[in-house]
Amino acid sequence: MRATTGLGASDRVLPSGVMTRAVCPGSYDPATNGHLDIIGRAAKLFDEVVVAVLINKNKRTLFSVEERTDMLREVTAQWTNVRVDSWHGLLVDYCRENDIRAIVKGLRAVSDYDYELQMAQMNHQLSGVDTLFMPTNPIYSFLASSLVKDVATYGGDVAALLPPSIMTRLQQRLAEGR
């Protein structure tokens, strides 16, 4: 006897030829190993994952949008179904324009959930796009780009938290500012 999930067959199987596509949005200033963990896990679940560097003019960033997209293209090259793009505006508009039905967000702590749930509900209300929450690997539960930049600025060792090429770019950028 076969176990069932309570869903009908048509609820479990996508129509032939339909590509599943998701977006992993963020500022990625810089991308960390925690980001890559979520992107890599999403790449196993979807036919295509778009890593969208979101442009927020109110946020002070260390790297330009072009630099962040270049770095992300380099460190996500291992996944053939991942592409990198950038966007200024509502994420749901990006999803509509690119036929994306799912947003993937990594959650580090309950505090992330509180904020992200509100955002997910608003996005769904605006567009019908669903948000899937993926718990972060516990080894990255404390990791945030802003924290990495702060620690690195004061000479702390963050090499284990970033891909080597991004670590090199971070060191170079911080040296320019000293």
Buried (B, 14 or more C-beta within 10 A) or exposed (E): EEEEEEEEEEEEEEEEEEEEBBBBBBBBBBBBBBBBBBBBBBBEEBEBBBBBBBBEEEEEBBBEBEBBBBBBBBBBEEBEBBBBBBBEEBBBEBBBEBEBBBBBBBBBEEEBBEEBBEBBEEBBEBBEBBBEBBEBBEEBBEBBBEBBBEEBBEEEEBEEBBBEEBBEBBBEBBEEEE
